[in-house]
Amino acid sequence: MTLGERITRIDSWLLDELCQPLADRLPERLPALEVGMSCQLGSLLLSAVSIIAVFVIGGMEDISNMMFNVLVWGLCVTFFIGLNRMRVLVQPGRPNPLRFMLVGVRLVSLPFTAYVLYQAFDAPAPFQLPMWFNALSNIVFAVGLYFISCQPRPPQRRAREDIWARTPLHEVGRS
């Protein structure tokens, strides 16, 4: 088994054995796609906080680093907008096309999240708080990707209400 096959197998295990059971236990009015999109938005906000914190702590002197971080954040916003537009592809009772479309992003997000966690542990004292915001942002991003990639549940079948089986209005108060 090659390294690529092992990595793909780990991704499939995380998706099928860890995230899908969690997604299946969510309330019906809160699909996994909505949870995943909320995580993506939260990741954007946490990332913005970390960029602003680094800029404030750094004394607003290193403008080239700041511009680079803002441009990377802009790419993340673009990714979020693209995901938001593709959410119409996910329909209850049908296979989730985003599961296969996001395989590469999921595979890259896991080692990158591990690296950012290492950076947060090893950051110098004044930059630890912004680095932890960045690490939390990456964790939330990866969790969101996995929830977005989960298979939606089929719609619940509701028993058709029989209008003739209702209790007449004049008998409602007599029970």
Secondary structure, 3 states (H helix, E strand, C coil): CCHHHHHHHHHHHHHHHHHHHHHHCCCCCCCHHHHHHHHHHHHHHHHHHHHHHHHHHCCCCCHHHHHHHHHHHHHHHHHHHHHHHHHHHCCCCCCCCHHHHCHHHHHHHHHHHHHHHHHHHHCCHHHHHHHHHHHHHHHHHHHHHHHHCCCCCCCCCCCCCCHHHCCCHHHHHHC
